[in-house]
Amino acid sequence: MHLEWLHALLALMLGLWFGYVTERMGSALPSLAAHVINNSMFTLLTATVGTVTAFAPNVGLAVGSGVIFALCVAFVTRRRAPVAS
């Protein structure tokens, strides 16, 4: 359903990240949970606030998302990969 070029590009990057997390963590559960949370937050935001078109709220959302993503990267990269048996 990501047919518009920007959403398709973002979905591709997020999919690559989820794949890396799945490999690194040894489970698809963290990626699955992140996908559900992402979709739920988007649905709640658009249902309660509507589409965010103003510049300032979009910058705030981008900065907040960037901080959360950086924390996730730090957590995943510092965790030891599971040992294959």
Secondary structure, DSSP 4 states (H G I P E B T S, - for coil): ---SHHHHHHHHHHHHHHHHHHHHHT-SHHHHHHHHHHHHHHHHHHHHT----SHHHHHHHHHHHHHHHHHHHHHHHHSPPPPP-
